[in-house]
Amino acid sequence: MRTTRSKRSTARRWPSIEGAAGVKSAVAVTALPYSGHSSGASFTIEGRPFERGDQPSCQLQSVSDSFFRTLGVPLRSGRLLDDTDGAETLRAGVIGERMAQKWWPHESPVGKRIKLGAPDSKGPWITIVGVAGDVTHDAFERLPRPVLYVPLTQSPKAMDGYRRPHRWRSSAAWRRR
């Protein structure tokens, strides 16, 4: 229930954020870069066994389909998430380049499937539909984190933000003004 309310709340605010004076584009995301927030998840790669304690993990980001455009994150292969990736469609995900290089170093990850959790988890399989450029999440990171982006419509916990030319603000800050 809580995630459904969160999704409806974000949907109600969206037109007012996108239509505000000086707002170039708006985004909903689990954790904006440099926000001090992040969430990680272990995952299973279909058809690849792993040793106990060696399960892969990544940063998990639920994003609106405007995320990549708003942050200027380039597509490297496949496709980006879009409005066709809805709650009733097969699960889709886009991964960052670092994640692709780490777990698929000699092959394309596009079309491969992963699921959050252990091999025996009941979670749905997520098909990797694209690889995007890396986004540094923290100023102190030497290397970008491996990251999985899933559509907000398929995992609706997120915070929203907007971009004015040359600066970022969270919508919470925007509402206080």
N, C-alpha and C positions, 0 to 999 in steps of 0.2 A: 504493500500500500504506500509506503513512504516514497519509493522510487516513482510510482505513478503520480503522486502529488508533485514531486520534484519536476517531473517531465511537463505536467500541465502548467506549473508555475513558470518554468522557463519559456514555454510556448506562449503564455500570456504576455510576458515581458518583451519577447522578441521584437514585435513590430515597433514598440516605443523605443527600444535601443537602436535598432537599425535606422529608424526614421529621425533620430535626434540630430540636431544641427552639428555639423562637423564630423559625424561618425562616418568613416569610410567603409567599414565592414564590421560585422559582429560575429562572435563565436561562442559556443558553449563547449566546455572541456572539463574533464575531471580536475586537472591541475594546470594552470597557466605556467609557462616557463618563468623561472625566477620567483615563483610565488611562495616557495618554501613548502609546498604540498606535493605529495606524490603517492602513488599506490603501486605496489608490486604484486606479481602473481607468478606462481610456478605454472608450467604448462607441459603438455605431453605432445610429442610429434608423432603423428600417425605412422605406424610401421617401424618405429625406432625404439628399441628397448634401451633402457638406461640403468646404470647401477644405482642402488639405493644411496641417497645423499647427493647424487649427481644430476638431479632433475633440473632441466633448464628453467630459467626465470627471466622475467622482463618487467619493465614498467608498463602498466595497463592504463590506457587513456580512452575514455568514452568521449567522442567528439561529434559536433555537428558537422554536416557536410561542407560548411564554409571554413572549417579549421585550416586546411592546407592553403587555400587561397588567402585567407586573412593573415596567416603567419608567413606567407611566401615560401612554403615548403614545396620543393619541386618533386614531381613524379619521376622515378627512375625506371620503373617497369610496371607493366600491368595497367591498372586503373586506380583512381582514388575512390573513396567512399562518396556516394551521392544519394539523392532522395529516393532512389529505387531500393535502397537497402533498408527496408522497413521491418517492423516488428513481426510481420507474418512471412517474411522471406527467409531463405537460408542464411545462416550466420556468415558475415563477411568480415574480413579484417585486412588492414594495411600494416605492414611492418616497416621499421626504419632500416636504413642500409646496414647499420652495425649488427642488428639482429640477423639480417640476411647473410652477412659475411660470417657471422659466428656459427650459425647452425646449418647453413646451406652454402658452404664456401665454393663448391665447384658445380653448382646447379642453380637453376632458378627456383625460388620458393613459391612463385605464382602457381596457384592450383593445388598446392600442398595443404594439408589440414592439420590443425592443432586444436587442442581443447585445454581449458584451464583446469589445473589440478593434476592429480595422479592418473595413471592409465585406467584405473577402475572408477574414476569419478563419473557421475551421471550427467555432467555438463555437456552441452551440445558441441559438436565439431564446428570449428570456424575455418572457412576456406580463405586462404590468403589470396586476395585479389590484386594486390599491388605492393610495390616497394617505394617508399618515399625517402627523400633526403633526411638526414639526421637533424634533430633539434637538440641543442644543448639545453638541459633543464636547470642546471645549477652552475653559477659562475665559478665554482671551485672544481668542477669536473674536468679531468684531463681528456677523457673520451666520452662521447655521448653514450647514454644508456641504451641497451637493446629495448625497443619499445613496440608494443602492439596497440594499434588504434582500432577501436570498434565503434560502430555507429551509435550515436546517442539513442536512436530509436530502438536499438536492440539491447541497450544497457544504459538506462537513462539517469545515472547519477553524474551530475556535472555542475560546474560553476560557469557562469557566463561572463564574458568580457567583451570589450569593443576596442576598436582601433581608430584613433584619430591620427591624422598625419603626424609622424615622428614620435608617438608615445602610446603606451598601453595604459588602460585603467580597467579595474574590475567594475562590474555593474553595481556592486555595493557602493563603491566610491561615487559612481555616477549618480545613484539615487540620492546620496546625501547632498549633492550640490544644488 
